[in-house]
């Protein structure tokens, strides 16, 4: 049996820092620049809002400022993650530190849920025992906050939101924008009706939005850490397409996983019929997964079938590998 252990990733990663499907490709330097702009805006306004919130006794404003503190932390974390992810692969980190952005997204998701829980507790307390607040101060501060957060949200939207890391920071800022809008509405209600419970009710609305964004970030980042295939990409479909190539007898040990938000990897063991050019088959398979699925980081081991597959070369997998993982895809009718 002839063997060809070909590593297509070496040939195809060049010039493909991002998979197809991520049309909004922004350089790491540009990402850092836009996130830094947003960070400066958030920190400057946060310091002013803390003082105003304490003076006006508004829970909505204080919760907004606390949320802005987590916004600033999220942005700093995102900037650190971008720098770590840019480091080249070396030593034990054979993929580099690209997963730093996924860990950052996890931290952002957890912080949204924890902060939401703290604000919800205080809001419920104030629903039971209302505290007098200054509606006019709330409205004025919230109006300025909306302008600041719109600017910060726009800045982050210019970065590559295909990255879960940047999306996590974006969700923090976007939820803060919602919070300011809710605070302004609550302030107007207090001014015109005197209904002081509007302040904690506005806070609870924001808590709901924070919980929704936090859960989504945790879910998406967990999929990456669990080595799942990207959403909308079915490994069984890929396996069936690979085995449909003329000369391919079987594909097994097929793995498709996400390295980072911008890079998907694939590895597979491919068995081809006797006399077939292994190199040509490997190139065709690489081109197929690259063109159809945007996967350019691939590692394929291509071997000729042996006697255990029978004279026809078409027989279900019976032990070419000691411990094959996942379903085998054989030429002929497919069950998928």
C-alpha positions, 0 to 999 in steps of 0.5 A: 500500500502506498501512503501520502500523508499530505498537509494541505493546510501548509499549502492553503493557509497563505493569504487566507487569514479569514474563512470565506463567509466573513466578508467584513475583514478588518486588520488587527491594527484597525480593530485595536484602533476602533476599540481604543476609541470606544474605550476612551469615550466610555471611560470619560463618560463613566466617571462623570455618570458615577458622580451624577448617579450618586447625587440624583439617587437614580438606580438606573444611572448608577446601574448604567455607570456600573455597566459602563465599568464592565464595558471598559473592562470588556474593551480592555479584555478584547484589546488584550485578546487581540494582541495575544491572538496575533502572537505566532504559534510556538512551543506548546501552542501550535495554533498560537493563542487564537483561542484567547478571543473565545475566552474573552467572549466567555468572560464578557458573557459571564460578566453580563449575567453577574452584573445583571443579577446584581442590578435585578436584586437592587431593582426588585428592592426598589420596586418594593420600597421606592426611593425618590430620584431626580427625573430631570437629572436622569433625562439629561444624563441619559441623553448625553449617554445615548450620544456617547454610546452611539459613538462608541457603538459605531466605533466598535461596529467598524471592527471585525464583529465576526470575532466573538471577542469583539462581538462580546465587547460590542454587546456590552456597549449596545446593552449600555445604549439600551440602558440609557434609552430606558433611563431617559424614558423612566426619567420622563415618566417620573417628571410627568407622572411622579411614578418613581418605580419607573426607575427600577422597572427601566433597570429590569428591562436592561437586565433582560437584555443583558441576560439575553446577550450574555447567554448568547455569548456563552453559548457561541463560545462554548461551541468553539471550546467544545470543538463543534463544527461551525453553525450551519456546517454539517460534517456529514454533508462534507463527508458525502461530498468528499467521497463523491469525488471519482477515485475516493473509496472512503472518508473517515476520521473526518473532523471539522472544528473552529480554531477561532471565530475567523478560522475553521479547520478540517482533518480527514483520512481518505482512502482511494482506489488502487492506481489513483493519484493520491496527490491529485485527489488531495488537491481536488478535496482541498479545492472542494472544501475551500470553495464550498465551505471556506475551509483553508486550514486542512490536513488530509491523509490520503492512502490507497485501499488495501487487500482488506477492502476486497478486489473491488476496492469498495467495502465498508471500513474494517480496520485500516485505523486502530481507533477510527473516530466518527462515521465512515463515508463510503462511495455509493448510496449515502444514508445522510 
